[in-house]
Amino acid sequence: MNTSSIYHCLGLQDQQLLSTSYVGDTIQLKVKTKKDKLRCSRCKRMHVICCGVDERSFKGPMIGKKKCVIIIDVQRLYARNARSYVRNI
């Protein structure tokens, strides 16, 4: 599966596929947001500083007869025009 497949099959926009792993009857897809698509969730500006990553997992739709888990690296951001840390969700 590649980045184009996760867009057309799962509807994930602006995401990049990092890895695919197969554990038992489960397909695990690890994705992250593309660097040029990161924005402040409050002011929507692109002038942000990256401050670490949180990992979250979501249950995805079944692919064939296999379960699908989507693991997303959520980038923590610091907006240059704000004084607080925000998360890009």
N, C-alpha and C positions, 0 to 999 in steps of 0.2 A: 504494500500500500504506500502511496506517495502523497505529497501535499495536495495535489490535484484531486486525488481520491477522497481525502477527508472533506474537501469542499463539496464535491458533487454527491457523495454518499451520505455524509453526516451534516452538511450545511455549516461547517465551521469556517468562517471567513477570517482573514487576516491572521491565520495561524500557520505555523511551520511544524511539520512532523519531525520529531527528533529520533524516535525509535519505535519499533514494534516488537513486542515479545508475546510468546504463546505459553501460557501457564495452564496446564490441564485443558479444560474446555473453555478457557477465557482468553480473549485477545486483549492485550493491554497496549494502548496507543499513548505515547508520551508526546505532548505538543507544547509549544510556547508561542506567545504573541510575537509577530515580526517586529524588529527594532524600530522600523520607520512608522509603525502604526501605534506606538505607545503615546498616550495622551493623559493629561491630568483629568481625573473623573469629576473634579469640581469646576474648573475653568475651561476645560477642553483644549488647552494649549499644548503644543508639542515640546515646549522648552521645559524638560524634566530631567532630574538626576535619578539614576537607578540606585536603589538602596537595598538590594537583597531580593530573594525569591521565596515565595510560599508555594508549597505543592498541594494541590487539591485533586481529588479524584471524583469522577462522576460516572454513574451508570449510563452507558450508551445503548442504542438500539442493537438488537441481535443481528449478527452478520452470518447468514446461513443458519446453522444450528448452534453457533458459538455465542457466548455472552461477550459483551464488549465493555471494557472499562477505559474511560478517557482520563488520563492523568495530565493536568494542566499546571505548568509553572506560571504562577501569578506573580508578576513583577511588582515589587514595592517601589513607589515613586515619590520623589520629593519635588514639588512644583517650585520653580525658581521665584514665582511671584507670590507664593503663599508661605506661611511659616509652619505648616504642619505636614506630616507624612500622609500620603493617600495611597490607596491600593487601586490599581487598574483592574477592573473586573470584567 
